[in-house]
């Protein structure tokens, strides 16, 4: 069993990798004509990794990564609880910024062994 220090180091290392993948996802969106509105936007304890826009569409993005598919595809970690949290945070963002009559979608970016996959409109949420 890993010591407490090993666990902290592992968690810190994972966070650093996650931040790097979020940065790469932001670069991907920028290179593909999207405008980055927010990075790591928080509504209480809920967070949206990226908020981007293109052609009057606002897109809320979740970034997931895995070193392999050994434990499943990283997109599988976007479960119903995560979807609800993203939806709640997105609704809060819309309220805070007084956005009305906008089109929005939820995308997921995954990295497996460093390879980016973009899932547009990855899930729907109840209005």
Secondary structure, DSSP 8 states (H G I E B T S, - for coil): ---HHHHHHHHHHHHHHHHHHHHHHHHHHHHTT-EEEEEEEEETTEEEEEEEEETTEEEEEEEEEES-STT--GGGG--HHHHHHHHHHHHHHHHHTT--S-EEEEEEEEEETTEEEEETT------
